[in-house]
């Protein structure tokens, strides 16, 4: 016993002095073994011994780094001492885990933190952010590896009895030595993930609660230093054990619902603070946290909030924490915003929950706006990382879904979605803003959403003034896309039309904004291509839209020519439409737009020629002809006459060529042509109402493109004389084109009316002219339009006397008992007289002669038309014979010819006084004498 005591004293003296009996300084290995002896034999010396062993492990790490840096070998044999220390401490833990495990656990963990921190900035030691490299470096060091093994062993034996001791040591050490201690946390946490995560959260909550006495619920690093360590530890574990962390956080949240204890009340603020400090944890928990917030859970949470004085006191702080978390959430942002919108507008939720969610949405919008805009009010530089908002960056992947929700929903939800889309556009840039605006424009299906579209545009234009140009360009490209269905194309055009129509009607109310009409001016050629769409609804909506778009100041004439031709082609497609209302309404748009284009003289002449050429084509004859006996179909190139044998035909008729015949023998010589033509049955499009409407619409278009723009058209239904007339140049061009198309024969086409005998030479031409006038009723209206100018009518003389020649021949030899043919000739005769009267080519008594024809006999009609022919031959329509009298151009006539014609008219009127007596005062008005005297004189 004395020997043992002496040996113990010897070790104590040697340990304290650091030298042996000969006063020779102990080496570090000898001194370490001396401390190990004391640790095993004297319990009171264990703290001192462990303290010295700290120096041994420190020296071991220093030697390791020294050799790693290539500075040579230290020559000590500390690794052997480290091995002995590991064996001795391991035996202590195994023999008495309850007594030794807490001591060695705290000692080893604190030593790991101290050494990691001391040598963290040493050359060759990886940066603290490189956990894997740090772990490889330190675990290859004998001393650090031994300490880690001892720590793991202690935790494994304490995990069931007192895990808080070791976890608390880890947290305390992390507070002192983070971030150099992070690799230790990562390694230990990976070994005991569930225990470490649960105990770290439990200790963090407990420390959070103890720090809140009399203060606010916001935890700072100074106020709750362990919060940083808790965040750091969980952040390291999140990479490999996110599921465990997620389950632990959800379990902690659910256990706190409805509770009244201090920890249960503080759980939600603790979790909010924890997620605020750790974006990694926020990303991990967001999706599952939304699923956990069922209506029942929200109700219990609202009830807990109302009962807690602490939560009521700091409700503003909690709200700001929630807003901050939402704005920082990346993954799950779309689900989160949908959840809040559903809760804010859900009628099944408690009123308190709805109000809270509504307030959160309003504050969130303000917070996002604060993030997006800088202090000066302009947009933050997109290249700056500080300008990135994770919430909006994630929502960018769900832009179309948000737009769909925006278009389908109603109420307050629309306003919130509108603001979120605007913030998203401002955050993600002009291209994203244009995509959002175009998507909304393309997919709007209700007119009440157009106001929301305009509001969305106004918000975006604050930052991107030209965003409307890009949006309209995208929408126009969608029109020509093969993936666009007819219904979608029609909807796009309808939406554009509605917006432009609003801009035109409320132009004075508009704020400073780029109008859609201005943007569409660059895409008129694309829009005009839709005029050839097989769906007439699309083409009709397109012409209505084009009509509202103002042409640009500088436009290529080639483009205008193509545009005018497209509108004309569509007009003739529209003539076949059976719906009179749609036809009239759409044709009015065609007329208005062609009238705009005709303000350019070069385009006006193109339009007029194209209208007349198309109207006189055989394929369009069905739109303007009344007869049901005319074949409108084109001859088939495949139809070939059958081969006919004349021999067989003669034998079939009883004629034989083998029998001798006399001089009067007759043989069948075949059939010339294909025989009598049989007309097709009358089609629906050629009914009288359709034909009259088509003629009226075509005449209106031609008149609208021809009239003098300095004289606006009358608003009421005017007479022929009161209708605005076209200028002389336009009328002359119109007359030349009409003569070119109606009278292709250029011989005998002078201005002077020929002798009646000469009409025998032009029978074919005259019959062609008459046929054209009968088949195309609108030609009389065009002649009337030209006649209103008077000085241009002489150019159409060949048409007038050609038609007159056929009428004279008809009435002279008329034995026709068919009412239809007689009515047709009578109608043509009356229209011809109206044209001559309107052109000022007949004197005053003859101007009303068209009113008499219906009551005259065939012979009287022929007589009167012969008088008109003679009068026109003696008074040819020369433009230089017109003079301006009282603001009207009037032609001078030969007195003798005028008197002769008037006398014959007077005689015809007297002959049929019983039927035409009511016209006498109008044709021969009484001037100086009374009516009775005039009648007596007559």
Secondary structure, 3 states (H helix, E strand, C coil): CHHHHHHHHHHHHHHHHCECCCCCECCHHHHHHHHHHHHHHCHHHHHHHHHHHHHHHHHHHHHHHHHHCCCCCCCCCHHHHHHHHHHHHHHHHHHCHHHHHHHHHHHHHHHHHHHHHHCCCCCCCCCCCCHHHHHHHHHCCHHHHHHHHHHHHHHHHHCCCCHHHHHHHHHHHHHHHCCCCHHHHHHHHHHCHHHHHHHHHHHHHHHHHHCCCCCCCCCCCCCCHHHHHHHHHHHHHHHHHHHHHHHHHHHHHHHHCCCCCHHHHHHHHHHHHHHHHCHHHHHHHHHHHHHHCCHHHHHHHHHHHHHCHHHHHCHHHHHHHHHHHHHHCCCCHHHHHHHHHHHHHCCCCCHHHHHHHHHHHHHHHHHHHHHHECCCCCECCCCCHHHCCHHHHHHHHHHHHHHHHHHHCCCHHHHHHHHHHHHHHHHHCHHHHHHHHHHHHHHCCCHHHHHHHHHHHHHHHCCCCCHHHHHHHHHHHHHCCCCCCHHHHHHHHHHHHHHHHHHHHCHHHCCCCCCHHHHHHHHHHHHHHHHHCCCHHHHHHHHHHHHHCCCCCCCCHHHHHHHHHHHHHHHHHHCCCCCHHHHHHHHHHHHHHHHHHCCCHHHHHHHHHHHHHHHCCHHHHHHCCCCCCCCCCCCCCCCCCCCCCHHHHHHHCCCCCCCCCCCCCCCCCCCCCCCCCCCCCCCHHHCHHHHHHHHHHHHHHHHHHHECCCCCCCCCCCCCCCCCCECHHHHHHHHHHHHHHHCCCCCCCCCCCCCHHHHHHHHHHHHHHHHHHHHCCHHHHHHHHHHHHCCCHHHHHHHHHHHHHHHHHHHHCCCCCCHHHHHHHHHHHHHHHHHHHHCCCCCHHHHHHHHCHHHCCHHHHHHHHHHHHHHHHHCCCCHHHEEEECCEEEECCCHHHHHHHHHHHHHHHHHCHHHHHHHHHHHCCCCCCCHHHHHHHC
